[in-house]
Amino acid sequence: MLNDNKKCFACGLENPHGLQLTFHYSADGSKAETRFTPESKYQGWENVVHGGILMTVMDETMAKVAVHSGHRVLTGEISAKFKKPADVQEQLTCIAEIEEIKKKIIYTRASIFKQDGTLVSEAHSKMFITG
């Protein structure tokens, strides 16, 4: 059973060490969006956000759009491309959407952008519907 105890590293508001992401959804529910400003504790190279943090944000945003559409999911597969480095202390926006639903798999995609619209990274995933 998948239970939300509010301590998820990505979105758990009761996890003081996590990202504490919050989400907004398009009117038709087909897209999820989060904005976040990574602190320096999330860096890899000096002043550059660690790619694993970017991957986490994309994964969580893709999961949220699937959940918002009425499905309980777990990520089964994810692939990402990193296009440009993201600076710490710079606001970033992640947008995800469902591409397709086939039987027990939801195909999603996500992109992270800088404030000026520069594409930082993008990902695709297969989310397994668990219930």
Backbone atoms as SQL, in Angstrom:
CREATE TABLE atoms (id INTEGER PRIMARY KEY, chain TEXT, resi INTEGER, resn TEXT, atom TEXT, x REAL, y REAL, z REAL);
INSERT INTO atoms VALUES
  (1, 'A', 1, 'MET', 'N', 0.842, -1.181, 0.000),
  (2, 'A', 1, 'MET', 'CA', 0.000, 0.000, 0.000),
  (3, 'A', 1, 'MET', 'C', 0.885, 1.242, 0.000),
  (4, 'A', 2, 'LEU', 'N', 0.588, 2.182, -0.842),
  (5, 'A', 2, 'LEU', 'CA', 1.351, 3.421, -0.920),
  (6, 'A', 2, 'LEU', 'C', 0.667, 4.484, -0.062),
  (7, 'A', 3, 'ASN', 'N', 1.329, 4.882, 1.021),
  (8, 'A', 3, 'ASN', 'CA', 0.771, 5.886, 1.925),
  (9, 'A', 3, 'ASN', 'C', 1.648, 7.129, 1.926),
  (10, 'A', 4, 'ASP', 'N', 1.033, 8.277, 1.964),
  (11, 'A', 4, 'ASP', 'CA', 1.745, 9.552, 2.015),
  (12, 'A', 4, 'ASP', 'C', 1.823, 10.012, 3.464),
  (13, 'A', 5, 'ASN', 'N', 3.035, 9.977, 4.039),
  (14, 'A', 5, 'ASN', 'CA', 3.203, 10.441, 5.421),
  (15, 'A', 5, 'ASN', 'C', 3.775, 11.857, 5.477),
  (16, 'A', 6, 'LYS', 'N', 3.756, 12.558, 4.352),
  (17, 'A', 6, 'LYS', 'CA', 4.188, 13.963, 4.257),
  (18, 'A', 6, 'LYS', 'C', 5.695, 14.148, 4.470),
  (19, 'A', 7, 'LYS', 'N', 6.478, 13.069, 4.305),
  (20, 'A', 7, 'LYS', 'CA', 7.927, 13.163, 4.515),
  (21, 'A', 7, 'LYS', 'C', 8.725, 12.854, 3.247),
  (22, 'A', 8, 'CYS', 'N', 8.068, 12.865, 2.116),
  (23, 'A', 8, 'CYS', 'CA', 8.751, 12.647, 0.836),
  (24, 'A', 8, 'CYS', 'C', 9.878, 13.669, 0.685),
  (25, 'A', 9, 'PHE', 'N', 11.035, 13.232, 0.198),
  (26, 'A', 9, 'PHE', 'CA', 12.157, 14.147, 0.000),
  (27, 'A', 9, 'PHE', 'C', 11.800, 15.270, -0.963),
  (28, 'A', 10, 'ALA', 'N', 11.014, 14.968, -1.994),
  (29, 'A', 10, 'ALA', 'CA', 10.692, 15.977, -3.004),
  (30, 'A', 10, 'ALA', 'C', 9.560, 16.901, -2.568),
  (31, 'A', 11, 'CYS', 'N', 8.456, 16.346, -2.076),
  (32, 'A', 11, 'CYS', 'CA', 7.271, 17.176, -1.827),
  (33, 'A', 11, 'CYS', 'C', 6.783, 17.179, -0.385),
  (34, 'A', 12, 'GLY', 'N', 7.422, 16.433, 0.486),
  (35, 'A', 12, 'GLY', 'CA', 6.944, 16.334, 1.859),
  (36, 'A', 12, 'GLY', 'C', 7.134, 17.619, 2.646),
  (37, 'A', 13, 'LEU', 'N', 6.029, 18.228, 3.016),
  (38, 'A', 13, 'LEU', 'CA', 6.113, 19.481, 3.765),
  (39, 'A', 13, 'LEU', 'C', 6.559, 19.260, 5.208),
  (40, 'A', 14, 'GLU', 'N', 6.570, 18.003, 5.653),
  (41, 'A', 14, 'GLU', 'CA', 7.050, 17.676, 6.991),
  (42, 'A', 14, 'GLU', 'C', 8.474, 17.128, 6.964),
  (43, 'A', 15, 'ASN', 'N', 9.166, 17.268, 5.839),
  (44, 'A', 15, 'ASN', 'CA', 10.563, 16.852, 5.736),
  (45, 'A', 15, 'ASN', 'C', 11.422, 18.114, 5.685),
  (46, 'A', 16, 'PRO', 'N', 12.033, 18.494, 6.814),
  (47, 'A', 16, 'PRO', 'CA', 12.800, 19.737, 6.845),
  (48, 'A', 16, 'PRO', 'C', 14.066, 19.698, 5.977),
  (49, 'A', 17, 'HIS', 'N', 14.488, 18.522, 5.544),
  (50, 'A', 17, 'HIS', 'CA', 15.696, 18.393, 4.729),
  (51, 'A', 17, 'HIS', 'C', 15.381, 18.244, 3.247),
  (52, 'A', 18, 'GLY', 'N', 14.099, 18.172, 2.902),
  (53, 'A', 18, 'GLY', 'CA', 13.695, 17.946, 1.522),
  (54, 'A', 18, 'GLY', 'C', 13.486, 19.230, 0.745),
  (55, 'A', 19, 'LEU', 'N', 13.034, 19.065, -0.479),
  (56, 'A', 19, 'LEU', 'CA', 12.806, 20.193, -1.379),
  (57, 'A', 19, 'LEU', 'C', 11.494, 20.917, -1.092),
  (58, 'A', 20, 'GLN', 'N', 10.539, 20.246, -0.483),
  (59, 'A', 20, 'GLN', 'CA', 9.228, 20.800, -0.136),
  (60, 'A', 20, 'GLN', 'C', 8.539, 21.474, -1.333),
  (61, 'A', 21, 'LEU', 'N', 8.545, 20.774, -2.451),
  (62, 'A', 21, 'LEU', 'CA', 7.925, 21.285, -3.668),
  (63, 'A', 21, 'LEU', 'C', 6.409, 21.339, -3.519),
  (64, 'A', 22, 'THR', 'N', 5.817, 22.367, -4.098),
  (65, 'A', 22, 'THR', 'CA', 4.367, 22.447, -4.202),
  (66, 'A', 22, 'THR', 'C', 4.021, 22.522, -5.691),
  (67, 'A', 23, 'PHE', 'N', 2.817, 22.114, -6.031),
  (68, 'A', 23, 'PHE', 'CA', 2.453, 21.956, -7.431),
  (69, 'A', 23, 'PHE', 'C', 1.172, 22.702, -7.777),
  (70, 'A', 24, 'HIS', 'N', 1.107, 23.116, -9.031),
  (71, 'A', 24, 'HIS', 'CA', -0.081, 23.735, -9.600),
  (72, 'A', 24, 'HIS', 'C', -0.404, 22.950, -10.869),
  (73, 'A', 25, 'TYR', 'N', -1.677, 22.920, -11.208),
  (74, 'A', 25, 'TYR', 'CA', -2.123, 22.112, -12.341),
  (75, 'A', 25, 'TYR', 'C', -2.879, 22.979, -13.340),
  (76, 'A', 26, 'SER', 'N', -2.765, 22.614, -14.607),
  (77, 'A', 26, 'SER', 'CA', -3.515, 23.324, -15.644),
  (78, 'A', 26, 'SER', 'C', -4.999, 23.100, -15.406),
  (79, 'A', 27, 'ALA', 'N', -5.813, 23.962, -15.975),
  (80, 'A', 27, 'ALA', 'CA', -7.265, 23.885, -15.777),
  (81, 'A', 27, 'ALA', 'C', -7.820, 22.516, -16.160),
  (82, 'A', 28, 'ASP', 'N', -7.272, 21.915, -17.210),
  (83, 'A', 28, 'ASP', 'CA', -7.768, 20.604, -17.637),
  (84, 'A', 28, 'ASP', 'C', -7.042, 19.450, -16.953),
  (85, 'A', 29, 'GLY', 'N', -6.071, 19.763, -16.077),
  (86, 'A', 29, 'GLY', 'CA', -5.360, 18.729, -15.327),
  (87, 'A', 29, 'GLY', 'C', -4.295, 17.988, -16.108),
  (88, 'A', 30, 'SER', 'N', -4.017, 18.423, -17.327),
  (89, 'A', 30, 'SER', 'CA', -3.069, 17.690, -18.167),
  (90, 'A', 30, 'SER', 'C', -1.608, 18.043, -17.902),
  (91, 'A', 31, 'LYS', 'N', -1.367, 19.119, -17.145),
  (92, 'A', 31, 'LYS', 'CA', 0.003, 19.536, -16.859),
  (93, 'A', 31, 'LYS', 'C', 0.147, 19.859, -15.376),
  (94, 'A', 32, 'ALA', 'N', 1.333, 19.541, -14.849),
  (95, 'A', 32, 'ALA', 'CA', 1.699, 19.912, -13.485),
  (96, 'A', 32, 'ALA', 'C', 2.905, 20.824, -13.571),
  (97, 'A', 33, 'GLU', 'N', 2.987, 21.769, -12.637),
  (98, 'A', 33, 'GLU', 'CA', 4.099, 22.724, -12.631),
  (99, 'A', 33, 'GLU', 'C', 4.548, 22.979, -11.201),
  (100, 'A', 34, 'THR', 'N', 5.855, 23.104, -11.027),
  (101, 'A', 34, 'THR', 'CA', 6.419, 23.533, -9.754),
  (102, 'A', 34, 'THR', 'C', 7.538, 24.523, -10.024),
  (103, 'A', 35, 'ARG', 'N', 7.674, 25.465, -9.129),
  (104, 'A', 35, 'ARG', 'CA', 8.777, 26.424, -9.187),
  (105, 'A', 35, 'ARG', 'C', 9.591, 26.253, -7.924),
  (106, 'A', 36, 'PHE', 'N', 10.903, 26.300, -8.075),
  (107, 'A', 36, 'PHE', 'CA', 11.766, 26.114, -6.921),
  (108, 'A', 36, 'PHE', 'C', 13.069, 26.858, -7.124),
  (109, 'A', 37, 'THR', 'N', 13.659, 27.231, -6.028),
  (110, 'A', 37, 'THR', 'CA', 14.948, 27.909, -6.036),
  (111, 'A', 37, 'THR', 'C', 15.917, 27.056, -5.229),
  (112, 'A', 38, 'PRO', 'N', 16.770, 26.282, -5.894),
  (113, 'A', 38, 'PRO', 'CA', 17.664, 25.376, -5.179),
  (114, 'A', 38, 'PRO', 'C', 18.704, 26.124, -4.341),
  (115, 'A', 39, 'GLU', 'N', 18.835, 25.688, -3.102),
  (116, 'A', 39, 'GLU', 'CA', 19.842, 26.260, -2.216),
  (117, 'A', 39, 'GLU', 'C', 21.205, 25.649, -2.534),
  (118, 'A', 40, 'SER', 'N', 22.253, 26.251, -2.016),
  (119, 'A', 40, 'SER', 'CA', 23.604, 25.776, -2.290),
  (120, 'A', 40, 'SER', 'C', 23.846, 24.365, -1.760),
  (121, 'A', 41, 'LYS', 'N', 23.059, 23.922, -0.788),
  (122, 'A', 41, 'LYS', 'CA', 23.231, 22.551, -0.280),
  (123, 'A', 41, 'LYS', 'C', 22.855, 21.510, -1.331),
  (124, 'A', 42, 'TYR', 'N', 22.233, 21.927, -2.423),
  (125, 'A', 42, 'TYR', 'CA', 21.866, 21.020, -3.507),
  (126, 'A', 42, 'TYR', 'C', 22.813, 21.121, -4.707),
  (127, 'A', 43, 'GLN', 'N', 23.987, 21.665, -4.513),
  (128, 'A', 43, 'GLN', 'CA', 24.934, 21.814, -5.618),
  (129, 'A', 43, 'GLN', 'C', 25.769, 20.551, -5.818),
  (130, 'A', 44, 'GLY', 'N', 26.290, 20.428, -7.029),
  (131, 'A', 44, 'GLY', 'CA', 27.309, 19.442, -7.364),
  (132, 'A', 44, 'GLY', 'C', 28.610, 20.231, -7.447),
  (133, 'A', 45, 'TRP', 'N', 28.917, 20.713, -8.647),
  (134, 'A', 45, 'TRP', 'CA', 30.025, 21.653, -8.794),
  (135, 'A', 45, 'TRP', 'C', 29.637, 22.970, -8.128),
  (136, 'A', 46, 'GLU', 'N', 30.617, 23.778, -7.834),
  (137, 'A', 46, 'GLU', 'CA', 30.363, 25.036, -7.148),
  (138, 'A', 46, 'GLU', 'C', 29.308, 25.866, -7.879),
  (139, 'A', 47, 'ASN', 'N', 28.260, 26.221, -7.153),
  (140, 'A', 47, 'ASN', 'CA', 27.166, 27.062, -7.634),
  (141, 'A', 47, 'ASN', 'C', 26.321, 26.445, -8.749),
  (142, 'A', 48, 'VAL', 'N', 26.482, 25.151, -9.018),
  (143, 'A', 48, 'VAL', 'CA', 25.711, 24.461, -10.055),
  (144, 'A', 48, 'VAL', 'C', 24.849, 23.389, -9.389),
  (145, 'A', 49, 'VAL', 'N', 23.552, 23.388, -9.689),
  (146, 'A', 49, 'VAL', 'CA', 22.639, 22.408, -9.104),
  (147, 'A', 49, 'VAL', 'C', 23.035, 21.001, -9.550),
  (148, 'A', 50, 'HIS', 'N', 23.073, 20.087, -8.604),
  (149, 'A', 50, 'HIS', 'CA', 23.405, 18.690, -8.888),
  (150, 'A', 50, 'HIS', 'C', 22.354, 18.085, -9.814),
  (151, 'A', 51, 'GLY', 'N', 22.791, 17.333, -10.811),
  (152, 'A', 51, 'GLY', 'CA', 21.876, 16.714, -11.763),
  (153, 'A', 51, 'GLY', 'C', 20.869, 15.785, -11.108),
  (154, 'A', 52, 'GLY', 'N', 21.250, 15.146, -10.017),
  (155, 'A', 52, 'GLY', 'CA', 20.324, 14.267, -9.307),
  (156, 'A', 52, 'GLY', 'C', 19.156, 15.023, -8.704),
  (157, 'A', 53, 'ILE', 'N', 19.392, 16.252, -8.298),
  (158, 'A', 53, 'ILE', 'CA', 18.306, 17.083, -7.777),
  (159, 'A', 53, 'ILE', 'C', 17.353, 17.447, -8.918),
  (160, 'A', 54, 'LEU', 'N', 17.914, 17.817, -10.059),
  (161, 'A', 54, 'LEU', 'CA', 17.063, 18.130, -11.221),
  (162, 'A', 54, 'LEU', 'C', 16.244, 16.909, -11.622),
  (163, 'A', 55, 'MET', 'N', 16.877, 15.729, -11.606),
  (164, 'A', 55, 'MET', 'CA', 16.184, 14.491, -11.949),
  (165, 'A', 55, 'MET', 'C', 15.056, 14.216, -10.948),
  (166, 'A', 56, 'THR', 'N', 15.325, 14.448, -9.674),
  (167, 'A', 56, 'THR', 'CA', 14.302, 14.251, -8.645),
  (168, 'A', 56, 'THR', 'C', 13.097, 15.155, -8.891),
  (169, 'A', 57, 'VAL', 'N', 13.347, 16.412, -9.209),
  (170, 'A', 57, 'VAL', 'CA', 12.255, 17.360, -9.450),
  (171, 'A', 57, 'VAL', 'C', 11.434, 16.929, -10.660),
  (172, 'A', 58, 'MET', 'N', 12.090, 16.512, -11.721),
  (173, 'A', 58, 'MET', 'CA', 11.351, 16.069, -12.906),
  (174, 'A', 58, 'MET', 'C', 10.546, 14.807, -12.605),
  (175, 'A', 59, 'ASP', 'N', 11.151, 13.853, -11.905),
  (176, 'A', 59, 'ASP', 'CA', 10.457, 12.621, -11.544),
  (177, 'A', 59, 'ASP', 'C', 9.214, 12.925, -10.711),
  (178, 'A', 60, 'GLU', 'N', 9.365, 13.770, -9.715),
  (179, 'A', 60, 'GLU', 'CA', 8.234, 14.095, -8.843),
  (180, 'A', 60, 'GLU', 'C', 7.130, 14.826, -9.605),
  (181, 'A', 61, 'THR', 'N', 7.502, 15.726, -10.492),
  (182, 'A', 61, 'THR', 'CA', 6.498, 16.477, -11.248),
  (183, 'A', 61, 'THR', 'C', 5.750, 15.560, -12.208),
  (184, 'A', 62, 'MET', 'N', 6.457, 14.617, -12.818),
  (185, 'A', 62, 'MET', 'CA', 5.791, 13.646, -13.692),
  (186, 'A', 62, 'MET', 'C', 4.850, 12.753, -12.882),
  (187, 'A', 63, 'ALA', 'N', 5.273, 12.344, -11.697),
  (188, 'A', 63, 'ALA', 'CA', 4.406, 11.526, -10.848),
  (189, 'A', 63, 'ALA', 'C', 3.173, 12.315, -10.419),
  (190, 'A', 64, 'LYS', 'N', 3.362, 13.588, -10.091),
  (191, 'A', 64, 'LYS', 'CA', 2.230, 14.407, -9.635),
  (192, 'A', 64, 'LYS', 'C', 1.174, 14.570, -10.720),
  (193, 'A', 65, 'VAL', 'N', 1.587, 14.755, -11.976),
  (194, 'A', 65, 'VAL', 'CA', 0.580, 14.905, -13.032),
  (195, 'A', 65, 'VAL', 'C', -0.186, 13.593, -13.217),
  (196, 'A', 66, 'ALA', 'N', 0.493, 12.459, -13.066),
  (197, 'A', 66, 'ALA', 'CA', -0.192, 11.166, -13.170),
  (198, 'A', 66, 'ALA', 'C', -1.159, 10.972, -12.007),
  (199, 'A', 67, 'VAL', 'N', -0.731, 11.309, -10.806),
  (200, 'A', 67, 'VAL', 'CA', -1.591, 11.177, -9.626),
  (201, 'A', 67, 'VAL', 'C', -2.783, 12.125, -9.740),
  (202, 'A', 68, 'HIS', 'N', -2.530, 13.331, -10.201),
  (203, 'A', 68, 'HIS', 'CA', -3.610, 14.308, -10.353),
  (204, 'A', 68, 'HIS', 'C', -4.659, 13.827, -11.359),
  (205, 'A', 69, 'SER', 'N', -4.240, 12.999, -12.304),
  (206, 'A', 69, 'SER', 'CA', -5.187, 12.456, -13.287),
  (207, 'A', 69, 'SER', 'C', -5.949, 11.248, -12.736),
  (208, 'A', 70, 'GLY', 'N', -5.686, 10.894, -11.463),
  (209, 'A', 70, 'GLY', 'CA', -6.463, 9.835, -10.833),
  (210, 'A', 70, 'GLY', 'C', -5.777, 8.494, -10.701),
  (211, 'A', 71, 'HIS', 'N', -4.469, 8.445, -10.904),
  (212, 'A', 71, 'HIS', 'CA', -3.749, 7.172, -10.852),
  (213, 'A', 71, 'HIS', 'C', -2.729, 7.168, -9.707),
  (214, 'A', 72, 'ARG', 'N', -2.557, 6.005, -9.077),
  (215, 'A', 72, 'ARG', 'CA', -1.471, 5.801, -8.125),
  (216, 'A', 72, 'ARG', 'C', -0.341, 5.168, -8.937),
  (217, 'A', 73, 'VAL', 'N', 0.844, 5.770, -8.870),
  (218, 'A', 73, 'VAL', 'CA', 1.931, 5.318, -9.744),
  (219, 'A', 73, 'VAL', 'C', 3.256, 5.199, -8.999),
  (220, 'A', 74, 'LEU', 'N', 4.121, 4.401, -9.588),
  (221, 'A', 74, 'LEU', 'CA', 5.530, 4.319, -9.214),
  (222, 'A', 74, 'LEU', 'C', 6.340, 4.461, -10.494),
  (223, 'A', 75, 'THR', 'N', 7.459, 5.156, -10.409),
  (224, 'A', 75, 'THR', 'CA', 8.321, 5.303, -11.581),
  (225, 'A', 75, 'THR', 'C', 8.973, 3.968, -11.892),
  (226, 'A', 76, 'GLY', 'N', 8.813, 3.521, -13.129),
  (227, 'A', 76, 'GLY', 'CA', 9.434, 2.273, -13.567),
  (228, 'A', 76, 'GLY', 'C', 10.690, 2.511, -14.364),
  (229, 'A', 77, 'GLU', 'N', 10.687, 3.602, -15.112),
  (230, 'A', 77, 'GLU', 'CA', 11.842, 3.917, -15.963),
  (231, 'A', 77, 'GLU', 'C', 11.862, 5.420, -16.192),
  (232, 'A', 78, 'ILE', 'N', 13.063, 5.969, -16.196),
  (233, 'A', 78, 'ILE', 'CA', 13.193, 7.404, -16.445),
  (234, 'A', 78, 'ILE', 'C', 14.501, 7.647, -17.186),
  (235, 'A', 79, 'SER', 'N', 14.446, 8.571, -18.147),
  (236, 'A', 79, 'SER', 'CA', 15.668, 8.977, -18.848),
  (237, 'A', 79, 'SER', 'C', 15.670, 10.494, -18.930),
  (238, 'A', 80, 'ALA', 'N', 16.856, 11.062, -18.863),
  (239, 'A', 80, 'ALA', 'CA', 16.950, 12.527, -18.855),
  (240, 'A', 80, 'ALA', 'C', 18.083, 12.994, -19.740),
  (241, 'A', 81, 'LYS', 'N', 17.939, 14.220, -20.208),
  (242, 'A', 81, 'LYS', 'CA', 18.992, 14.923, -20.940),
  (243, 'A', 81, 'LYS', 'C', 19.207, 16.251, -20.237),
  (244, 'A', 82, 'PHE', 'N', 20.454, 16.554, -19.965),
  (245, 'A', 82, 'PHE', 'CA', 20.805, 17.814, -19.325),
  (246, 'A', 82, 'PHE', 'C', 21.396, 18.723, -20.389),
  (247, 'A', 83, 'LYS', 'N', 20.723, 19.852, -20.612),
  (248, 'A', 83, 'LYS', 'CA', 21.076, 20.750, -21.711),
  (249, 'A', 83, 'LYS', 'C', 21.989, 21.893, -21.284),
  (250, 'A', 84, 'LYS', 'N', 21.698, 22.502, -20.142),
  (251, 'A', 84, 'LYS', 'CA', 22.456, 23.652, -19.642),
  (252, 'A', 84, 'LYS', 'C', 22.567, 23.520, -18.127),
  (253, 'A', 85, 'PRO', 'N', 23.642, 24.012, -17.537),
  (254, 'A', 85, 'PRO', 'CA', 23.720, 23.980, -16.075),
  (255, 'A', 85, 'PRO', 'C', 22.723, 24.958, -15.459),
  (256, 'A', 86, 'ALA', 'N', 22.238, 24.590, -14.282),
  (257, 'A', 86, 'ALA', 'CA', 21.345, 25.454, -13.517),
  (258, 'A', 86, 'ALA', 'C', 22.128, 25.971, -12.315),
  (259, 'A', 87, 'ASP', 'N', 22.024, 27.252, -12.073),
  (260, 'A', 87, 'ASP', 'CA', 22.732, 27.862, -10.952),
  (261, 'A', 87, 'ASP', 'C', 21.921, 27.734, -9.672),
  (262, 'A', 88, 'VAL', 'N', 22.622, 27.527, -8.551),
  (263, 'A', 88, 'VAL', 'CA', 21.928, 27.569, -7.273),
  (264, 'A', 88, 'VAL', 'C', 21.422, 28.986, -7.053),
  (265, 'A', 89, 'GLN', 'N', 20.413, 29.105, -6.249),
  (266, 'A', 89, 'GLN', 'CA', 19.773, 30.391, -5.929),
  (267, 'A', 89, 'GLN', 'C', 19.094, 31.051, -7.130),
  (268, 'A', 90, 'GLU', 'N', 18.850, 30.279, -8.189),
  (269, 'A', 90, 'GLU', 'CA', 18.125, 30.791, -9.353),
  (270, 'A', 90, 'GLU', 'C', 16.796, 30.046, -9.452),
  (271, 'A', 91, 'GLN', 'N', 15.702, 30.773, -9.568),
  (272, 'A', 91, 'GLN', 'CA', 14.404, 30.117, -9.664),
  (273, 'A', 91, 'GLN', 'C', 14.305, 29.308, -10.951),
  (274, 'A', 92, 'LEU', 'N', 13.827, 28.083, -10.815),
  (275, 'A', 92, 'LEU', 'CA', 13.621, 27.181, -11.935),
  (276, 'A', 92, 'LEU', 'C', 12.162, 26.755, -11.946),
  (277, 'A', 93, 'THR', 'N', 11.677, 26.412, -13.132),
  (278, 'A', 93, 'THR', 'CA', 10.302, 25.936, -13.287),
  (279, 'A', 93, 'THR', 'C', 10.332, 24.580, -13.967),
  (280, 'A', 94, 'CYS', 'N', 9.620, 23.639, -13.395),
  (281, 'A', 94, 'CYS', 'CA', 9.481, 22.314, -14.002),
  (282, 'A', 94, 'CYS', 'C', 8.027, 22.125, -14.408),
  (283, 'A', 95, 'ILE', 'N', 7.830, 21.693, -15.640),
  (284, 'A', 95, 'ILE', 'CA', 6.494, 21.429, -16.171),
  (285, 'A', 95, 'ILE', 'C', 6.464, 19.994, -16.680),
  (286, 'A', 96, 'ALA', 'N', 5.436, 19.245, -16.307),
  (287, 'A', 96, 'ALA', 'CA', 5.294, 17.859, -16.753),
  (288, 'A', 96, 'ALA', 'C', 3.912, 17.637, -17.324),
  (289, 'A', 97, 'GLU', 'N', 3.836, 16.662, -18.224),
  (290, 'A', 97, 'GLU', 'CA', 2.544, 16.303, -18.804),
  (291, 'A', 97, 'GLU', 'C', 2.517, 14.829, -19.167),
  (292, 'A', 98, 'ILE', 'N', 1.313, 14.309, -19.256),
  (293, 'A', 98, 'ILE', 'CA', 1.122, 12.928, -19.685),
  (294, 'A', 98, 'ILE', 'C', 1.155, 12.904, -21.205),
  (295, 'A', 99, 'GLU', 'N', 1.948, 11.987, -21.734),
  (296, 'A', 99, 'GLU', 'CA', 1.991, 11.824, -23.189),
  (297, 'A', 99, 'GLU', 'C', 0.994, 10.766, -23.660),
  (298, 'A', 100, 'GLU', 'N', 0.885, 9.679, -22.875),
  (299, 'A', 100, 'GLU', 'CA', 0.049, 8.568, -23.313),
  (300, 'A', 100, 'GLU', 'C', -0.201, 7.627, -22.131),
  (301, 'A', 101, 'ILE', 'N', -1.342, 6.970, -22.144),
  (302, 'A', 101, 'ILE', 'CA', -1.640, 5.938, -21.160),
  (303, 'A', 101, 'ILE', 'C', -1.950, 4.663, -21.924),
  (304, 'A', 102, 'LYS', 'N', -1.208, 3.592, -21.611),
  (305, 'A', 102, 'LYS', 'CA', -1.412, 2.292, -22.247),
  (306, 'A', 102, 'LYS', 'C', -1.495, 1.235, -21.161),
  (307, 'A', 103, 'LYS', 'N', -2.619, 0.606, -21.056),
  (308, 'A', 103, 'LYS', 'CA', -2.850, -0.436, -20.067),
  (309, 'A', 103, 'LYS', 'C', -2.440, 0.035, -18.680),
  (310, 'A', 104, 'LYS', 'N', -1.350, -0.478, -18.143),
  (311, 'A', 104, 'LYS', 'CA', -0.913, -0.155, -16.776),
  (312, 'A', 104, 'LYS', 'C', 0.303, 0.760, -16.750),
  (313, 'A', 105, 'ILE', 'N', 0.570, 1.453, -17.876),
  (314, 'A', 105, 'ILE', 'CA', 1.740, 2.329, -17.940),
  (315, 'A', 105, 'ILE', 'C', 1.313, 3.726, -18.400),
  (316, 'A', 106, 'ILE', 'N', 1.808, 4.734, -17.691),
  (317, 'A', 106, 'ILE', 'CA', 1.587, 6.126, -18.084),
  (318, 'A', 106, 'ILE', 'C', 2.928, 6.676, -18.561),
  (319, 'A', 107, 'TYR', 'N', 2.972, 7.178, -19.773),
  (320, 'A', 107, 'TYR', 'CA', 4.174, 7.786, -20.333),
  (321, 'A', 107, 'TYR', 'C', 4.083, 9.299, -20.094),
  (322, 'A', 108, 'THR', 'N', 5.127, 9.837, -19.492),
  (323, 'A', 108, 'THR', 'CA', 5.132, 11.261, -19.155),
  (324, 'A', 108, 'THR', 'C', 6.415, 11.919, -19.642),
  (325, 'A', 109, 'ARG', 'N', 6.393, 13.241, -19.644),
  (326, 'A', 109, 'ARG', 'CA', 7.597, 13.994, -19.956),
  (327, 'A', 109, 'ARG', 'C', 7.632, 15.241, -19.083),
  (328, 'A', 110, 'ALA', 'N', 8.838, 15.734, -18.850),
  (329, 'A', 110, 'ALA', 'CA', 9.006, 16.940, -18.031),
  (330, 'A', 110, 'ALA', 'C', 10.167, 17.756, -18.569),
  (331, 'A', 111, 'SER', 'N', 10.114, 19.045, -18.311),
  (332, 'A', 111, 'SER', 'CA', 11.194, 19.960, -18.688),
  (333, 'A', 111, 'SER', 'C', 11.403, 20.953, -17.561),
  (334, 'A', 112, 'ILE', 'N', 12.660, 21.346, -17.365),
  (335, 'A', 112, 'ILE', 'CA', 12.997, 22.389, -16.405),
  (336, 'A', 112, 'ILE', 'C', 13.557, 23.570, -17.182),
  (337, 'A', 113, 'PHE', 'N', 13.062, 24.772, -16.815),
  (338, 'A', 113, 'PHE', 'CA', 13.463, 26.001, -17.480),
  (339, 'A', 113, 'PHE', 'C', 13.992, 27.021, -16.479),
  (340, 'A', 114, 'LYS', 'N', 14.936, 27.840, -16.947),
  (341, 'A', 114, 'LYS', 'CA', 15.361, 29.008, -16.180),
  (342, 'A', 114, 'LYS', 'C', 14.311, 30.100, -16.351),
  (343, 'A', 115, 'GLN', 'N', 14.433, 31.171, -15.585),
  (344, 'A', 115, 'GLN', 'CA', 13.464, 32.275, -15.672),
  (345, 'A', 115, 'GLN', 'C', 13.437, 32.907, -17.050),
  (346, 'A', 116, 'ASP', 'N', 14.560, 32.903, -17.758),
  (347, 'A', 116, 'ASP', 'CA', 14.591, 33.515, -19.093),
  (348, 'A', 116, 'ASP', 'C', 14.098, 32.573, -20.194),
  (349, 'A', 117, 'GLY', 'N', 13.617, 31.379, -19.802),
  (350, 'A', 117, 'GLY', 'CA', 13.096, 30.421, -20.768),
  (351, 'A', 117, 'GLY', 'C', 14.097, 29.396, -21.255),
  (352, 'A', 118, 'THR', 'N', 15.351, 29.499, -20.842),
  (353, 'A', 118, 'THR', 'CA', 16.376, 28.537, -21.257),
  (354, 'A', 118, 'THR', 'C', 16.037, 27.149, -20.738),
  (355, 'A', 119, 'LEU', 'N', 16.078, 26.156, -21.632),
  (356, 'A', 119, 'LEU', 'CA', 15.833, 24.774, -21.249),
  (357, 'A', 119, 'LEU', 'C', 17.063, 24.237, -20.525),
  (358, 'A', 120, 'VAL', 'N', 16.865, 23.761, -19.312),
  (359, 'A', 120, 'VAL', 'CA', 17.950, 23.202, -18.496),
  (360, 'A', 120, 'VAL', 'C', 18.034, 21.696, -18.680),
  (361, 'A', 121, 'SER', 'N', 16.892, 21.019, -18.561),
  (362, 'A', 121, 'SER', 'CA', 16.873, 19.560, -18.679),
  (363, 'A', 121, 'SER', 'C', 15.482, 19.088, -19.068),
  (364, 'A', 122, 'GLU', 'N', 15.442, 17.860, -19.569),
  (365, 'A', 122, 'GLU', 'CA', 14.169, 17.256, -19.928),
  (366, 'A', 122, 'GLU', 'C', 14.236, 15.765, -19.638),
  (367, 'A', 123, 'ALA', 'N', 13.088, 15.176, -19.372),
  (368, 'A', 123, 'ALA', 'CA', 13.042, 13.751, -19.041),
  (369, 'A', 123, 'ALA', 'C', 11.774, 13.122, -19.596),
  (370, 'A', 124, 'HIS', 'N', 11.846, 11.804, -19.752),
  (371, 'A', 124, 'HIS', 'CA', 10.699, 10.989, -20.124),
  (372, 'A', 124, 'HIS', 'C', 10.642, 9.842, -19.131),
  (373, 'A', 125, 'SER', 'N', 9.437, 9.398, -18.807),
  (374, 'A', 125, 'SER', 'CA', 9.335, 8.288, -17.871),
  (375, 'A', 125, 'SER', 'C', 8.185, 7.365, -18.247),
  (376, 'A', 126, 'LYS', 'N', 8.300, 6.144, -17.688),
  (377, 'A', 126, 'LYS', 'CA', 7.203, 5.192, -17.700),
  (378, 'A', 126, 'LYS', 'C', 6.805, 5.033, -16.245),
  (379, 'A', 127, 'MET', 'N', 5.572, 5.398, -15.951),
  (380, 'A', 127, 'MET', 'CA', 5.019, 5.269, -14.608),
  (381, 'A', 127, 'MET', 'C', 4.096, 4.050, -14.585),
  (382, 'A', 128, 'PHE', 'N', 4.356, 3.158, -13.646),
  (383, 'A', 128, 'PHE', 'CA', 3.509, 1.972, -13.516),
  (384, 'A', 128, 'PHE', 'C', 2.309, 2.298, -12.629),
  (385, 'A', 129, 'ILE', 'N', 1.122, 2.024, -13.133),
  (386, 'A', 129, 'ILE', 'CA', -0.088, 2.233, -12.360),
  (387, 'A', 129, 'ILE', 'C', -0.195, 1.102, -11.331),
  (388, 'A', 130, 'THR', 'N', -0.288, 1.479, -10.065),
  (389, 'A', 130, 'THR', 'CA', -0.314, 0.475, -8.989),
  (390, 'A', 130, 'THR', 'C', -1.712, 0.223, -8.453),
  (391, 'A', 131, 'GLY', 'N', -2.635, 1.058, -8.777),
  (392, 'A', 131, 'GLY', 'CA', -3.978, 0.839, -8.273),
  (393, 'A', 131, 'GLY', 'C', -4.931, 1.907, -8.725);
